[in-house]
Amino acid sequence: MTLSKNVLSTQDFWRYLFSPASVAVIGASNTPGSWGNNAVKGALAAGNKLVYPVNPNSPEILGQKAYRSVTEIPGDVDLAVIVVTEKLVPDVMRQCALKGVKAAMIITSGFAETGEAGRKLEAEVAEIARQGGIRFIGPNSMGHADTGSKMSTFGQTGEMKKGPVAVLSQSGSTCMKIVRSLGELGVNCSKYVSTGNEASIILEDYIEFLAKDDDTKYIVAYVEGLRDGRRFFNLAKEITKEKPIVLVKVGGTEESARAVMSHTGALAGSDAVHTAAFRQSGVIRVEDDDELCDVVYALANSPLPRNNRIGILSIGGGQGALTAEICEKEGLAVGKLEPGTVEKLDKILPPRWPRRNPVDMAGPTAADLAQISNLLLPLLEDKNLDIILLLVPIVMDNTILTGRMGLKTEQIEAYREKELQNLKIIREKIDRFEKPVAGIWQGRGVNSDPASSAKLRDAKILAFSNTRRTARVISLLYRYRQYLDAVNGKK
């Protein structure tokens, strides 16, 4: 059997993968919740693509005419989504090659992650695809998506908000967890891919493409193993000068390395070598997916600190002292207030405040809480401070305004208007002085109120609920700023 071979430019290939005009779902199904059903739903939800379900046993799938094989489809097929059992995948790939399919997504599992027999089957599929000029995601993938074209093989049918972050993950479930968590933080994605076993397209290929993708400003990844480590680090050295790369790399312990092998068949590699190479190439390595989302949220909503000196504004002395210690353990330094800053704060704070950093409000009254913006401005202007941490709320919720402060409806409206004016001034100062401001509200869902969260994002004020995580994130941003200054020849 002679296979047709596509000759595609690199640019055309990525277009067919992320913005296809036509999609064939091979293994399409009418069974709700099945991979074949979800893939058809996801393709149909885009609303601007020709969708061809393929199933030899069903004349119709979700109201669409079904075909017995991909070769019977009357039109061209840009992208094939393969969800048949693993033993059928080689024949399906041959049919795709005969049809002249441009790109493919293999959701089916049961390949290299299962052992030697699976590795041989995966190699067979990869060779058939190579001869046919087809590059593919997977196998053992959960899907991919492009929010610009609304293309999704994850089976998504809801709104896909467009954003600046591209997510690459060698775990499908982790990919979706990262996407959802970023969304909860108000950070949306450009593209996201569950890369699977990477038998054809490897992580380094995606990284190289995303470096030139105008829709992507930040690249994040969950990594179990690198197929071409040297290429990755050479790419990263150039990319991180313009676009941050934030990643989780697992497999550093014996048990996690064993889990990686059984998951995608990847070799984890030396953790110490990876750590050193990431640092040298400007990659921001984080400990887990939660920290990854925190860092990306901070990158997207805050400037990078010029130095590591923090100013702390606290509602009480104990929290200020605890925060100072945590920050110092994370490599930050408690800055010394300028005399002029002390003079400005003297005019606002009660005489018992300690006149040093951390700035202790010494048990603020309801009236004092309304002065927080006025306290923040001198700290932003202080040349000895590069980062400001607030242990007091800068945006008040209604329970404080009506309860502790006793405001009526008209007074609340006036307060909110003044609050917005203050936030605008604060943002201007943050932009001018390039100083991150983070608010830490212990034990509260700080991003659970959409209105307050939007106000904080608009003002470039970060919101966290944990002091150690906040200090860790700011420290990582500072280290990235150090890297950029070094590669750009700045001190």
C-alpha positions as CSV (number, residue, x, y, z in Angstrom):
1,M,0.0,0.0,0.0
2,T,1.5,3.3,-1.1
3,L,1.0,6.1,1.3
4,S,0.3,9.7,0.3
5,K,2.8,12.1,1.8
6,N,2.0,15.7,2.8
7,V,4.6,18.3,2.2
8,L,3.7,21.0,4.7
9,S,5.6,24.1,5.8
10,T,6.0,24.4,9.6
11,Q,3.6,27.3,9.7
12,D,0.9,25.4,7.8
13,F,1.3,22.4,10.1
14,W,0.6,24.4,13.2
15,R,-2.3,26.1,11.6
16,Y,-3.9,22.7,10.7
17,L,-3.3,21.6,14.3
18,F,-4.7,24.6,16.1
19,S,-7.0,26.2,13.6
20,P,-8.3,23.5,11.2
21,A,-11.1,24.2,8.8
22,S,-12.1,20.5,8.9
23,V,-12.0,17.8,11.6
24,A,-12.6,14.1,11.4
25,V,-13.3,12.3,14.6
26,I,-12.4,8.6,14.1
27,G,-14.2,6.6,16.7
28,A,-17.0,9.1,17.1
29,S,-19.8,8.0,19.3
30,N,-23.3,8.8,20.4
31,T,-22.6,7.6,23.9
32,P,-22.6,10.6,26.2
33,G,-19.4,11.2,28.1
34,S,-17.3,8.9,25.9
35,W,-14.1,10.2,24.3
36,G,-15.7,9.9,20.8
37,N,-18.7,11.8,21.9
38,N,-16.8,14.6,23.6
39,A,-14.4,15.1,20.7
40,V,-17.4,15.6,18.3
41,K,-19.0,18.0,20.7
42,G,-15.8,20.0,21.1
43,A,-15.3,20.3,17.3
44,L,-19.0,21.3,16.8
45,A,-18.8,23.9,19.5
46,A,-16.3,25.9,17.5
47,G,-19.1,26.6,15.1
48,N,-16.9,27.4,12.1
49,K,-15.5,24.0,11.1
50,L,-16.5,21.1,9.0
51,V,-16.9,18.1,11.3
52,Y,-16.8,14.6,10.0
53,P,-17.7,11.8,12.5
54,V,-16.2,8.4,11.5
55,N,-17.9,5.2,12.8
56,P,-18.7,2.2,10.6
57,N,-21.6,1.2,12.9
58,S,-23.5,4.4,13.0
59,P,-25.0,6.4,10.1
60,E,-25.3,9.6,12.3
61,I,-23.4,11.0,15.3
62,L,-24.9,14.0,17.2
63,G,-27.0,14.9,14.1
64,Q,-24.0,14.8,11.8
65,K,-23.7,12.3,8.9
66,A,-21.1,9.6,9.9
67,Y,-18.7,7.9,7.6
68,R,-17.4,4.3,7.6
69,S,-13.8,5.4,7.3
70,V,-11.8,8.5,6.9
71,T,-11.1,7.7,3.2
72,E,-14.9,8.0,2.5
73,I,-15.1,11.6,3.6
74,P,-15.8,13.7,0.5
75,G,-13.8,16.8,1.5
76,D,-10.2,17.5,2.7
77,V,-9.4,16.7,6.3
78,D,-7.1,19.1,8.1
79,L,-7.1,17.4,11.5
80,A,-7.9,13.8,12.5
81,V,-8.9,13.0,16.1
82,I,-8.3,9.3,16.8
83,V,-10.2,7.7,19.7
84,V,-10.4,4.0,18.6
85,T,-8.8,1.1,20.6
86,E,-5.0,1.0,20.4
87,K,-4.9,-2.1,18.1
88,L,-6.8,-0.3,15.4
89,V,-4.7,2.9,15.5
90,P,-2.0,1.6,12.9
91,D,-4.7,0.9,10.3
92,V,-6.5,4.2,11.1
93,M,-3.2,6.1,10.6
94,R,-2.6,4.4,7.2
95,Q,-6.1,5.5,6.2
96,C,-5.3,9.0,7.3
97,A,-2.1,9.0,5.2
98,L,-4.1,7.7,2.1
99,K,-6.6,10.5,2.7
100,G,-3.9,13.2,2.9
101,V,-4.8,14.2,6.5
102,K,-2.6,17.1,7.5
103,A,-2.3,16.6,11.3
104,A,-3.6,14.2,14.0
105,M,-4.5,13.9,17.6
106,I,-4.3,10.4,19.2
107,I,-6.3,10.3,22.4
108,T,-6.1,6.5,22.6
109,S,-3.8,5.1,25.4
110,G,-2.2,1.7,25.7
111,F,1.2,2.5,24.1
112,A,4.7,3.1,25.5
113,E,3.3,3.8,29.0
114,T,2.3,0.2,29.2
115,G,5.6,-1.6,28.5
116,E,7.6,-3.2,25.6
117,A,4.6,-4.3,23.5
118,G,3.1,-0.8,23.8
119,R,6.4,0.8,22.8
120,K,6.5,-1.4,19.6
121,L,3.0,-0.5,18.7
122,E,3.7,3.2,19.3
123,A,6.8,3.0,17.1
124,E,4.8,1.4,14.3
125,V,2.2,4.1,14.4
126,A,4.9,6.8,14.4
127,E,6.6,5.3,11.4
128,I,3.3,5.0,9.4
129,A,2.7,8.7,10.2
130,R,6.2,9.7,9.2
131,Q,5.9,8.0,5.8
132,G,2.6,9.7,5.3
133,G,3.9,13.1,6.3
134,I,1.6,13.4,9.3
135,R,2.6,14.8,12.6
136,F,0.5,14.1,15.6
137,I,-0.2,14.8,19.3
138,G,0.0,11.8,21.6
139,P,-0.8,9.0,21.8
140,N,-2.2,8.9,25.3
141,S,-3.3,12.5,25.2
142,M,-6.5,14.1,26.7
143,G,-6.7,16.8,24.0
144,H,-5.6,20.2,22.9
145,A,-7.3,23.6,22.5
146,D,-6.8,27.0,20.9
147,T,-9.0,29.8,22.4
148,G,-8.5,32.0,19.3
149,S,-10.0,29.6,16.9
150,K,-12.3,28.0,19.5
151,M,-10.8,24.6,18.6
152,S,-10.9,22.0,21.4
153,T,-10.4,18.2,21.4
154,F,-11.0,18.2,25.2
155,G,-14.7,18.1,24.6
156,Q,-15.3,21.6,25.9
157,T,-18.6,23.2,24.9
158,G,-18.6,26.2,27.2
159,E,-17.0,29.6,26.8
160,M,-13.3,29.6,25.9
161,K,-11.9,32.9,27.1
162,K,-8.9,34.1,25.2
163,G,-5.8,34.9,27.1
164,P,-2.0,35.2,27.0
165,V,-0.8,31.9,28.6
166,A,0.1,28.7,26.7
167,V,-0.1,25.5,28.8
168,L,1.9,22.4,27.9
169,S,1.4,19.3,30.0
170,Q,2.6,15.7,29.9
171,S,-0.4,14.9,32.0
172,G,-3.9,15.5,30.7
173,S,-5.6,15.9,34.1
174,T,-2.9,18.3,35.3
175,C,-3.3,20.3,32.1
176,M,-7.0,20.9,32.8
177,K,-6.3,21.6,36.5
178,I,-3.8,24.3,35.6
179,V,-6.2,25.8,33.0
180,R,-9.1,25.9,35.5
181,S,-6.9,27.2,38.3
182,L,-5.6,30.0,36.1
183,G,-9.1,30.9,35.1
184,E,-10.1,31.2,38.7
185,L,-7.3,33.7,39.1
186,G,-8.5,35.7,36.2
187,V,-5.8,34.5,33.8
188,N,-6.9,32.9,30.6
189,C,-5.1,30.9,28.0
190,S,-4.1,31.2,24.3
191,K,-3.5,27.4,23.8
192,Y,-3.3,24.3,25.9
193,V,-2.0,20.8,25.0
194,S,-2.0,17.5,26.8
195,T,1.2,16.3,24.9
196,G,0.8,12.6,25.9
197,N,3.6,10.2,25.0
198,E,5.1,12.6,22.4
199,A,5.8,10.0,19.8
200,S,5.7,12.6,17.1
201,I,5.6,16.2,18.4
202,I,7.7,16.6,21.4
203,L,7.7,19.3,24.1
204,E,10.6,21.1,22.5
205,D,8.6,21.5,19.2
206,Y,5.8,23.2,21.0
207,I,8.2,25.5,22.9
208,E,9.8,26.6,19.6
209,F,6.4,27.3,18.0
210,L,5.0,29.2,21.0
211,A,8.1,31.4,21.1
212,K,6.9,33.0,17.8
213,D,3.1,32.7,18.6
214,D,1.8,36.3,18.8
215,D,-1.2,35.1,21.0
216,T,1.2,33.8,23.7
217,K,3.1,35.9,26.2
218,Y,3.8,33.3,28.9
219,I,4.6,29.6,28.4
220,V,4.0,27.2,31.3
221,A,4.6,23.4,31.4
222,Y,4.2,20.3,33.5
223,V,7.2,18.2,32.6
224,E,7.9,14.6,33.4
225,G,10.8,14.2,31.0
226,L,12.6,16.0,28.2
227,R,13.2,14.1,24.9
228,D,15.8,16.6,23.7
229,G,17.2,18.4,26.8
230,R,20.0,20.3,25.0
231,R,17.6,21.7,22.4
232,F,15.1,22.7,25.2
233,F,17.8,24.6,27.1
234,N,19.1,26.3,23.9
235,L,15.6,27.4,23.1
236,A,14.9,28.5,26.6
237,K,17.9,30.7,26.8
238,E,16.5,32.8,23.9
239,I,12.8,32.6,24.7
240,T,13.1,33.6,28.4
241,K,14.6,37.0,27.3
242,E,11.2,37.9,25.9
243,K,8.6,35.4,27.3
244,P,8.8,33.8,30.7
245,I,8.8,30.0,30.9
246,V,7.4,28.6,34.1
247,L,7.4,24.9,34.7
248,V,7.0,22.0,37.1
249,K,9.5,19.2,36.6
250,V,8.7,16.0,38.4
251,G,10.7,12.7,38.6
252,G,13.3,14.0,41.0
253,T,12.7,11.2,43.5
254,E,12.9,7.4,43.0
255,E,9.2,6.9,43.4
256,S,8.2,9.8,41.2
257,A,10.6,8.7,38.5
258,R,8.9,5.3,38.5
259,A,5.5,6.9,38.3
260,V,6.6,9.0,35.4
261,M,7.8,5.9,33.4
262,S,4.4,4.2,33.9
263,H,2.5,7.3,33.0
264,T,4.0,8.5,29.7
265,G,7.0,6.2,29.3
266,A,9.3,9.2,29.7
267,L,12.7,9.1,31.4
268,A,12.8,11.6,34.2
269,G,16.6,12.3,34.1
270,S,18.9,13.9,36.7
271,D,17.1,16.4,38.9
272,A,20.2,18.3,39.8
273,V,21.2,18.7,36.2
274,H,17.8,20.0,35.3
275,T,17.8,22.4,38.2
276,A,21.1,23.9,37.2
277,A,20.1,24.1,33.5
278,F,16.8,25.7,34.2
279,R,18.5,28.4,36.3
280,Q,21.1,29.1,33.7
281,S,18.5,29.5,30.9
282,G,16.1,31.7,32.9
283,V,13.4,29.1,33.3
284,I,11.3,29.7,36.4
285,R,11.0,26.3,38.1
286,V,8.3,25.9,40.7
287,E,7.4,23.1,43.2
288,D,3.9,22.2,42.1
289,D,1.0,23.2,39.9
290,D,-0.5,25.6,42.6
291,E,2.8,27.5,42.8
292,L,2.9,27.5,39.0
293,C,-0.5,29.2,38.8
294,D,0.5,31.7,41.5
295,V,3.7,32.7,39.6
296,V,1.9,33.1,36.3
297,Y,-0.9,35.1,38.0
298,A,1.8,37.4,39.4
299,L,3.7,37.7,36.1
300,A,0.5,38.7,34.3
301,N,-0.7,41.2,36.9
302,S,2.4,42.8,38.4
303,P,5.8,44.3,37.5
304,L,9.0,42.4,38.3
305,P,10.7,43.8,41.4
306,R,13.9,45.8,40.8
307,N,15.5,44.5,44.0
308,N,14.5,42.3,47.0
309,R,13.8,44.8,49.7
310,I,10.3,44.6,51.1
311,G,8.0,47.0,53.0
312,I,5.4,45.4,55.2
313,L,2.2,47.1,56.3
314,S,0.5,45.1,59.0
315,I,-2.6,45.3,61.1
316,G,-0.7,44.1,64.1
317,G,2.9,43.5,65.3
318,G,2.8,39.7,65.4
319,Q,1.8,39.2,61.8
320,G,4.4,41.8,60.7
321,A,7.1,39.9,62.5
322,L,6.1,36.5,61.2
323,T,5.9,37.8,57.7
324,A,9.3,39.5,57.9
325,E,10.9,36.2,59.0
326,I,9.2,34.2,56.3
327,C,10.3,36.7,53.6
328,E,13.9,36.6,54.8
329,K,13.9,32.8,54.6
330,E,12.8,33.1,51.0
331,G,15.7,35.4,50.2
332,L,14.0,38.8,50.6
333,A,15.2,41.6,52.8
334,V,13.2,43.9,55.1
335,G,14.1,47.4,53.9
336,K,14.8,50.4,56.2
337,L,12.3,53.2,55.8
338,E,13.6,56.5,54.6
339,P,13.2,59.4,57.2
340,G,10.8,61.1,54.9
341,T,8.5,58.0,54.8
342,V,8.5,57.9,58.6
343,E,7.4,61.6,58.7
344,K,4.6,61.0,56.3
345,L,3.4,57.9,58.2
346,D,3.6,59.9,61.5
347,K,0.8,62.2,60.2
348,I,-1.5,59.2,59.7
349,L,-0.7,56.6,62.3
350,P,-1.2,56.8,66.0
351,P,1.8,57.9,68.1
352,R,2.3,54.3,69.4
353,W,3.3,52.9,65.9
354,P,7.0,51.6,66.1
355,R,8.4,53.9,63.3
356,R,10.1,51.1,61.5
357,N,9.5,48.4,59.0
358,P,7.3,46.3,59.3
359,V,4.9,49.2,59.7
360,D,2.5,48.2,62.5
361,M,-0.9,50.0,62.4
362,A,-1.1,49.1,66.1
363,G,-4.7,48.0,66.3
364,P,-6.5,50.1,63.8
365,T,-9.9,51.5,64.4
366,A,-12.6,51.5,61.7
367,A,-11.5,55.0,60.7
368,D,-7.9,53.9,60.4
369,L,-8.9,51.2,57.9
370,A,-10.1,53.9,55.5
371,Q,-6.5,55.3,55.6
372,I,-4.8,52.2,54.1
373,S,-4.4,53.7,50.6
374,N,-2.8,56.8,52.2
375,L,-0.3,54.6,54.1
376,L,0.5,52.6,51.0
377,L,1.5,55.6,48.8
378,P,4.5,56.7,50.9
379,L,5.8,53.1,50.9
380,L,5.5,53.0,47.2
381,E,7.5,56.2,47.0
382,D,10.2,55.0,49.4
383,K,13.5,54.4,47.5
384,N,14.6,51.8,50.0
385,L,11.7,49.5,49.2
386,D,11.2,47.4,46.1
387,I,8.1,45.3,47.1
388,I,5.2,46.1,49.3
389,L,3.2,43.4,51.3
390,L,-0.1,44.4,52.8
391,L,-1.4,42.4,55.7
392,V,-4.5,44.6,55.7
393,P,-7.3,44.7,53.1
394,I,-7.0,47.4,50.5
395,V,-10.5,46.7,49.0
396,M,-13.1,46.4,51.8
397,D,-16.0,44.0,51.5
398,N,-19.5,45.1,52.4
399,T,-19.5,43.3,55.7
400,I,-16.7,45.6,57.0
401,L,-18.3,48.7,55.5
402,T,-21.7,48.0,57.0
403,G,-20.6,46.3,60.2
404,R,-17.3,47.6,61.6
405,M,-17.5,51.0,59.8
406,G,-21.3,51.4,60.1
407,L,-21.8,53.0,56.7
408,K,-25.2,53.4,55.1
409,T,-26.0,52.6,51.4
410,E,-25.3,56.2,50.2
411,Q,-22.1,56.3,52.2
412,I,-21.0,52.9,50.8
413,E,-21.4,54.2,47.2
414,A,-19.3,57.3,48.1
415,Y,-16.7,55.1,49.7
416,R,-16.5,52.8,46.6
417,E,-16.1,55.8,44.4
418,K,-13.2,57.1,46.5
419,E,-11.8,53.5,46.6
420,L,-11.6,53.4,42.9
421,Q,-9.9,56.7,42.7
422,N,-7.3,55.5,45.2
423,L,-6.7,52.3,43.3
424,K,-6.1,54.3,40.1
425,I,-3.5,56.4,41.9
426,I,-1.9,53.2,43.4
427,R,-1.7,51.6,39.9
428,E,0.0,54.8,38.5
429,K,2.6,54.5,41.3
430,I,3.1,50.8,40.8
431,D,3.7,51.4,37.1
432,R,6.0,54.4,37.7
433,F,8.2,52.7,40.4
434,E,7.9,49.1,39.1
435,K,7.1,47.8,42.6
436,P,4.9,44.7,43.1
437,V,2.2,45.1,45.7
438,A,0.7,42.0,47.2
439,G,-2.2,41.8,49.7
440,I,-2.2,38.8,52.1
441,W,-5.5,38.1,53.8
442,Q,-5.1,35.1,56.1
443,G,-7.6,32.3,55.8
444,R,-9.9,34.0,53.3
445,G,-10.8,33.2,49.8
446,V,-9.3,36.4,48.5
447,N,-10.2,35.6,44.9
448,S,-13.7,34.3,45.5
449,D,-15.4,37.7,45.1
450,P,-15.2,38.5,41.3
451,A,-15.9,42.2,41.8
452,S,-13.1,42.7,44.3
453,S,-10.7,40.5,42.4
454,A,-11.3,42.5,39.2
455,K,-10.6,45.8,41.1
456,L,-7.3,44.4,42.5
457,R,-6.2,43.1,39.0
458,D,-7.0,46.5,37.5
459,A,-4.8,48.1,40.1
460,K,-2.0,45.6,39.6
461,I,-2.4,44.5,43.3
462,L,-1.8,40.8,43.8
463,A,-4.1,38.9,46.2
464,F,-3.0,35.9,48.2
465,S,-4.2,34.0,51.3
466,N,-0.9,32.5,52.4
467,T,2.2,34.4,53.5
468,R,4.8,31.8,52.6
469,R,3.4,31.3,49.1
470,T,3.4,35.0,48.6
471,A,7.0,35.4,49.7
472,R,8.0,32.4,47.5
473,V,6.3,33.9,44.4
474,I,7.8,37.3,44.9
475,S,11.2,35.7,45.4
476,L,10.9,33.8,42.1
477,L,9.9,37.0,40.3
478,Y,12.9,38.8,41.8
479,R,15.2,36.0,40.6
480,Y,13.8,36.2,37.1
481,R,14.4,40.0,37.1
482,Q,18.0,39.2,38.2
483,Y,18.4,36.9,35.2
484,L,17.0,39.4,32.8
485,D,19.2,42.1,34.1
486,A,22.3,39.8,33.8
487,V,21.6,38.8,30.2
488,N,20.8,42.4,29.2
489,G,24.1,43.7,30.8
490,K,22.4,45.6,33.7
491,K,23.5,45.6,37.3
